[in-house]
Amino acid sequence: MKFTDLFNEKNDINEKSIIGFVSFGIMVIYAIASIVGGFIGFDLPINETIYNSFVTVTLGSFGIAEAGRIFTKSSTPAKPVVKTPTETKSEVDDYKNAE
């Protein structure tokens, strides 16, 4: 799959999940950098508005992706339920002969 396939209307990629994953990845990278920086005595401040924006994008992307999956109709039809007979052929024949 090429990068340009991401921009096609008919693709198997959920773009909302990609955005959510990238946003979550940036938050994880910041957290690791902040912890490592704290151990070596370097303070790594982040603006609360920026952090809350990443949280909102992450939760929003994953929430929209899941809601879209729940509320869209499946393109594959449901499989018919096949009931297996509980009686054997000889029991059916005996019942028919008894009448």
N, C-alpha and C positions, 0 to 999 in steps of 0.2 A: 504494500500500500504506500502510495506516495503522499507527500505532505499536501499536495494540491487536491487530493481526493477528499480532504477534510472539508473543503468548501463546496462540494457537490451537494445537491438537494437529496439525492438518493445515496446514502452511505450508511454503514453499520455502526458509525461512531456516535456516541452521545456527547455532544459538545458541552452540554451543561456539566456533565461529570468531569470532563477534562478541566474546565475552568475551576470547579470546586477542588479538584485534586491539586492543581497548581497553587491555588490560594492556600490550601492546607500545607503544602510543601514549603511555601515561603514562611508560614508561621512556625513550622518545625525547625527550619534552618535558623530563623531568628532565635528560637528558644535554645537551640544548641549553642549558638554563638554567644548568647547572653550567659549561659551557664559556664562555658569555657572562659569567657571574659571575666566573669565574677571570680573564678578560681585564681586567675592571674592578676587580679586587682584592677581590671579595666571595666568601667561602668558603661553599659551599652543601653542608653535610654531609647525609648520609642514613644512616639506621641500616642496617647490613648485613642484619639480619633482614628488614626491609621490602623491600629490594632483592631479596634471595633469594626472598622470597615472590612478588614480581611475575614473576621469572624462572620460578619453578615453575608459576605460573598460566598464563603464556604458553606454555611448552613443553607443559604438561599439556593445555591446551585444544586446541592444534593437533594434538598426538599422539592424543588421544581422537577428535577429528574425523576424522583420517585412518584410524585403526583402524576406526572405525565405517563409513567408506566402503569399506574393503577387505573387512571381514568380513560385511557385509550383502549379501543376494542382490539382484541387479538385478531390477526389476519388469518390464523389457522382455525378451522372449524373444530368444534369439540368432537372428540371421538365418541361414537355411539357405544352405549352400554350393552354388552352381550351377556345375556344370562345363560349360564350352563344348566342343563336339565338336572334335576336332582333324582329323577327316577331313571332306572335302567330300561332298555328296550323291552326286556322280558316282562317287567312289571307293567308297562303300558299295554303290551299284548295280552297279558292276563286280565287286565281291567276291561279291555275291549271284548274279550271272549266271555267275560262274566255277564255282559249285558245281553 
